Amino acid sequence: MEEAMLHIKTLDEGLEIFKALGSDVRIQIIKTLLSNNGLNMNELASALNISNSALTGHIKKLEECGLVTVTNESSGHGNHKTCMCHLDKIFIEMNTKEDLKNIFEIDIKVGHYSDYQVYPTCGLASPEALIGEVDDPRYFAHPDRLKSDILWFTRGYVEYIIPNLLPPKQKIDQITISAELGSEAPGSNDVWPSDIHFYINNKCIGYWTSPGDFGSVKGIFTPKWWPSNWNQFGLLKLIMINNNGTFIDGLQVSDVSLRDFDLDYRSPIKFKLSVPDDAKHVGGLTIYGKNFGNYNQDINVRINYSPADEE
């Protein structure tokens, strides 16, 4: 099963999840779903030796907080509800209300890149339709690209300007970027590694190897018109850079830190995602916005800051 992460930004935000996990039965439900790659309600009730009526309440609680997804599937014996748990990681930030006072947060639409160089296979789409023709990089310059909620290419890059709207006389202590990402294979291929590199102001801060271009299961937010044999969803990745280094999903990937940039409230900030020609795995990049994939978000950026005269 593909790895997937749930990002909890504050303890208050995670309260319902913590409550849901405070039950031995619900913990067993999650463990059983993970080990069986999903089960229908009857199978799950039988495996846990509990009634369907008791199971329904537990599943509802887990579904409401995003730990479990439930889909209706038809078979020769009628409709069955199939339960899945796609998560294998929960990332919790121990922020308090006081911590959140000095945070600037903004969402950047997938199509709002400021620079690009891409090579086929490639394309863009809004929530309603493809934008132009697939595999024609010229459409990355089309005005309608601003409506894009998904884009993909085999090699090259897209670069975004992060608006720096910090109050005067503030320095940047940490930049956190989260986005749903995946590889780009012709059609889709769950085993299609790609080394996706991340840059701040043209300096590489680290890379992540995407394991594949996932299309075996329909994306939760992917539109119905999207071809079923194309990629459906990616993985939520959390890229964080501070004075200690660069981290992806909480694990340090490089020693490049904010000390290498000296950023404050006046600094331009550019964020580039690239699959370079000389990467070990040139397997493309797909970026999913809030109307595609499994996560209802665009490219989310948070900047922690503090007064420039404080150490």
C-alpha positions as CSV (number, residue, x, y, z in Angstrom):
1,M,0.0,0.0,0.0
2,E,1.2,3.5,-0.8
3,E,2.3,5.6,2.2
4,A,0.0,8.4,3.1
5,M,0.2,11.0,5.8
6,L,-2.3,13.1,7.9
7,H,-1.0,16.5,8.9
8,I,-2.3,17.9,12.1
9,K,-1.2,21.5,12.5
10,T,-2.3,22.1,16.1
11,L,-3.4,20.1,19.1
12,D,-6.8,21.7,18.9
13,E,-7.2,20.7,15.3
14,G,-6.4,17.1,16.1
15,L,-8.9,16.8,19.1
16,E,-11.5,14.7,17.2
17,I,-8.8,12.4,15.9
18,F,-7.4,11.9,19.3
19,K,-10.9,11.0,20.6
20,A,-11.4,8.6,17.8
21,L,-8.2,6.8,18.6
22,G,-9.1,6.6,22.3
23,S,-10.9,3.3,21.7
24,D,-9.5,-0.2,21.7
25,V,-12.1,-1.3,19.2
26,R,-11.4,1.6,16.7
27,I,-7.6,0.8,17.0
28,Q,-8.4,-2.8,16.1
29,I,-10.5,-1.6,13.2
30,I,-7.6,0.4,11.8
31,K,-5.1,-2.4,12.3
32,T,-7.4,-4.9,10.6
33,L,-8.1,-2.6,7.6
34,L,-4.4,-1.9,7.2
35,S,-3.4,-5.6,7.3
36,N,-6.2,-6.6,4.8
37,N,-5.9,-3.6,2.5
38,G,-9.6,-2.8,3.1
39,L,-12.7,-4.9,3.9
40,N,-16.4,-4.6,3.5
41,M,-18.6,-4.1,6.6
42,N,-19.6,-7.7,6.9
43,E,-16.1,-9.0,6.6
44,L,-14.8,-6.4,9.1
45,A,-17.6,-7.2,11.6
46,S,-16.8,-10.9,11.3
47,A,-13.0,-10.3,11.7
48,L,-13.6,-8.3,14.9
49,N,-16.4,-10.5,16.2
50,I,-18.8,-7.6,16.7
51,S,-22.2,-6.8,15.3
52,N,-22.7,-4.7,12.2
53,S,-24.8,-2.2,14.2
54,A,-21.9,-1.7,16.7
55,L,-19.4,-1.5,13.9
56,T,-21.4,1.2,12.1
57,G,-21.0,3.7,14.9
58,H,-17.2,3.2,15.1
59,I,-16.7,3.5,11.4
60,K,-18.8,6.7,11.3
61,K,-16.5,8.2,14.0
62,L,-13.3,7.2,12.1
63,E,-14.7,8.4,8.7
64,E,-15.7,11.8,10.2
65,C,-12.1,12.6,11.2
66,G,-10.5,11.3,8.0
67,L,-8.9,8.1,9.4
68,V,-11.1,5.8,7.3
69,T,-12.8,6.1,3.9
70,V,-16.0,4.3,3.0
71,T,-17.2,3.6,-0.6
72,N,-20.2,1.9,-2.0
73,E,-19.4,-1.0,-4.3
74,S,-21.9,-3.0,-6.3
75,S,-21.6,-6.8,-6.7
76,G,-23.8,-9.7,-7.7
77,H,-25.2,-9.7,-4.2
78,G,-26.1,-6.0,-4.0
79,N,-24.3,-3.0,-2.7
80,H,-21.5,-3.3,-0.1
81,K,-19.8,-0.6,1.9
82,T,-16.0,-1.1,1.6
83,C,-13.8,0.5,4.3
84,M,-10.2,1.5,3.7
85,C,-7.5,3.1,5.7
86,H,-4.9,4.8,3.4
87,L,-2.8,6.4,6.2
88,D,0.4,5.0,7.6
89,K,1.6,8.2,9.3
90,I,0.2,11.0,11.4
91,F,2.3,14.2,11.7
92,I,1.4,16.3,14.7
93,E,2.7,19.8,15.3
94,M,2.6,20.8,19.0
95,N,1.6,24.4,18.3
96,T,-0.3,26.4,20.9
97,K,-2.5,29.5,20.3
98,E,0.5,31.6,21.3
99,D,2.7,29.9,18.7
100,L,0.1,30.7,16.0
101,K,0.3,34.5,16.6
102,N,3.4,34.9,14.5
103,I,2.5,32.7,11.5
104,F,1.6,33.9,8.0
105,E,-0.3,31.3,6.1
106,I,-1.4,31.2,2.4
107,D,-2.6,28.8,-0.2
108,I,-1.2,28.9,-3.7
109,K,-3.2,27.4,-6.6
110,V,-1.4,24.8,-8.6
111,G,-1.7,26.9,-11.8
112,H,-0.3,30.0,-10.3
113,Y,3.3,29.3,-11.1
114,S,5.6,32.1,-12.2
115,D,8.1,30.2,-14.3
116,Y,8.3,26.7,-15.9
117,Q,10.1,24.5,-18.3
118,V,8.4,21.2,-18.9
119,Y,8.6,18.2,-21.3
120,P,6.0,15.6,-22.3
121,T,4.2,13.7,-21.1
122,C,2.6,16.9,-19.7
123,G,-0.6,18.7,-19.2
124,L,-3.0,20.7,-17.1
125,A,-6.6,20.6,-16.1
126,S,-9.1,22.6,-14.2
127,P,-11.8,20.9,-12.1
128,E,-14.1,21.0,-15.2
129,A,-11.9,20.1,-18.2
130,L,-8.4,19.7,-19.7
131,I,-6.7,22.9,-20.5
132,G,-5.6,22.7,-24.2
133,E,-4.0,19.6,-25.6
134,V,-2.1,17.1,-23.5
135,D,1.7,16.7,-24.2
136,D,2.0,20.2,-25.6
137,P,4.1,22.4,-23.2
138,R,2.8,25.6,-25.0
139,Y,-0.4,25.3,-23.0
140,F,1.5,25.9,-19.8
141,A,1.5,29.6,-20.9
142,H,-2.2,29.7,-21.7
143,P,-4.1,32.2,-19.5
144,D,-6.5,29.4,-18.4
145,R,-3.6,27.7,-16.7
146,L,-4.5,29.9,-13.7
147,K,-7.6,27.7,-13.2
148,S,-5.4,24.5,-13.1
149,D,-6.0,22.2,-10.2
150,I,-3.6,19.5,-11.5
151,L,-0.5,19.6,-13.6
152,W,2.0,17.0,-14.7
153,F,5.3,16.6,-16.7
154,T,8.0,14.0,-17.2
155,R,11.0,16.3,-16.5
156,G,11.6,20.0,-16.0
157,Y,10.2,22.3,-13.3
158,V,7.6,24.7,-12.2
159,E,8.4,27.6,-9.8
160,Y,6.0,29.6,-7.6
161,I,6.5,33.0,-5.9
162,I,5.5,32.8,-2.2
163,P,3.9,36.1,-1.2
164,N,6.0,37.6,1.6
165,L,3.4,39.7,3.5
166,L,5.1,39.6,6.9
167,P,4.8,42.7,9.2
168,P,7.8,45.1,9.0
169,K,11.0,44.3,10.9
170,Q,10.4,40.6,11.1
171,K,12.7,37.7,10.3
172,I,11.7,34.3,9.0
173,D,12.3,31.4,11.4
174,Q,10.7,28.6,9.5
175,I,8.9,27.9,6.2
176,T,6.6,24.9,5.9
177,I,5.1,23.8,2.6
178,S,2.6,21.0,2.1
179,A,1.4,19.7,-1.2
180,E,0.0,16.5,-2.7
181,L,2.6,15.1,-5.1
182,G,3.3,12.1,-7.2
183,S,5.2,10.8,-10.2
184,E,4.1,11.1,-13.8
185,A,3.9,7.9,-15.9
186,P,2.1,7.4,-19.2
187,G,-1.4,6.6,-18.0
188,S,-0.6,5.6,-14.4
189,N,1.8,3.2,-12.7
190,D,1.9,2.5,-8.9
191,V,5.6,1.6,-9.2
192,W,7.2,4.5,-11.0
193,P,9.9,6.2,-8.9
194,S,10.8,9.8,-9.4
195,D,13.3,12.1,-7.6
196,I,11.4,15.3,-7.0
197,H,13.8,18.2,-6.0
198,F,12.8,21.2,-4.0
199,Y,14.4,24.7,-4.2
200,I,14.2,27.9,-2.3
201,N,15.5,30.9,-4.3
202,N,17.2,28.6,-6.8
203,K,19.1,26.7,-4.1
204,C,18.3,23.0,-3.8
205,I,17.2,22.2,-0.2
206,G,16.5,18.5,-0.7
207,Y,14.6,15.9,-2.7
208,W,12.0,13.1,-2.2
209,T,11.7,10.0,-4.2
210,S,8.0,9.5,-5.2
211,P,7.3,5.8,-5.3
212,G,4.8,5.9,-8.1
213,D,2.0,7.5,-10.2
214,F,-1.1,6.2,-8.4
215,G,-4.1,5.2,-10.4
216,S,-5.4,1.9,-9.0
217,V,-8.1,3.6,-6.9
218,K,-10.2,6.6,-7.7
219,G,-9.0,9.8,-5.9
220,I,-11.4,11.0,-3.2
221,F,-11.7,14.5,-4.8
222,T,-10.8,13.6,-8.4
223,P,-13.7,14.7,-10.7
224,K,-15.9,12.1,-12.2
225,W,-15.0,13.1,-15.8
226,W,-11.3,12.4,-15.3
227,P,-10.3,9.2,-17.1
228,S,-10.2,6.2,-14.8
229,N,-6.9,4.9,-16.4
230,W,-5.1,8.2,-15.6
231,N,-3.4,9.0,-12.3
232,Q,-5.8,9.6,-9.4
233,F,-4.0,10.8,-6.3
234,G,-0.6,11.6,-4.8
235,L,0.9,11.6,-1.4
236,L,0.8,14.6,1.0
237,K,4.4,15.8,1.6
238,L,5.5,18.2,4.3
239,I,8.6,20.2,3.4
240,M,10.0,22.2,6.3
241,I,13.1,24.4,6.5
242,N,14.4,26.2,9.6
243,N,17.7,27.1,11.2
244,N,18.5,23.5,11.8
245,G,18.1,22.1,8.3
246,T,15.5,20.9,5.8
247,F,13.0,18.2,6.8
248,I,10.5,16.2,4.8
249,D,7.7,14.6,6.8
250,G,9.7,15.3,10.0
251,L,12.9,13.5,8.8
252,Q,16.0,15.6,8.0
253,V,17.0,15.4,4.3
254,S,19.7,18.0,4.1
255,D,21.8,20.5,6.2
256,V,20.6,23.4,4.0
257,S,18.9,25.8,6.5
258,L,17.4,29.3,6.6
259,R,20.9,30.5,7.7
260,D,21.9,30.0,4.1
261,F,19.3,32.6,2.9
262,D,19.0,35.4,5.5
263,L,15.3,35.9,4.8
264,D,13.2,38.7,6.4
265,Y,10.0,40.7,5.6
266,R,11.5,42.2,2.5
267,S,12.9,39.1,0.9
268,P,11.5,37.6,-2.3
269,I,10.8,33.9,-1.8
270,K,10.6,31.5,-4.8
271,F,9.7,27.8,-4.4
272,K,10.6,25.4,-7.3
273,L,9.7,21.8,-7.8
274,S,11.9,20.0,-10.3
275,V,12.7,16.6,-11.9
276,P,16.2,17.3,-13.3
277,D,17.6,15.5,-16.3
278,D,20.5,14.1,-14.2
279,A,18.3,12.7,-11.4
280,K,18.7,8.9,-10.7
281,H,14.9,8.5,-11.2
282,V,13.5,10.7,-13.9
283,G,9.9,9.7,-13.4
284,G,8.1,13.0,-13.7
285,L,5.9,15.1,-11.3
286,T,2.2,15.5,-10.7
287,I,0.9,18.3,-8.4
288,Y,-2.6,17.9,-7.2
289,G,-4.8,20.8,-6.1
290,K,-7.9,20.8,-3.8
291,N,-10.2,19.4,-6.5
292,F,-8.1,16.4,-7.4
293,G,-6.5,13.6,-5.4
294,N,-7.0,12.6,-1.8
295,Y,-6.4,15.9,0.0
296,N,-8.7,18.9,-0.2
297,Q,-5.9,21.5,-0.4
298,D,-3.8,23.5,-2.7
299,I,-0.1,24.2,-2.1
300,N,-0.2,25.4,1.5
301,V,2.6,27.6,2.8
302,R,3.2,28.7,6.4
303,I,5.9,31.1,7.6
304,N,6.9,31.4,11.2
305,Y,8.5,34.7,12.0
306,S,9.8,36.8,15.0
307,P,11.1,40.3,15.5
308,A,14.4,40.8,13.7
309,D,16.2,42.2,16.7
310,E,15.6,39.0,18.7
311,E,17.9,36.0,18.6
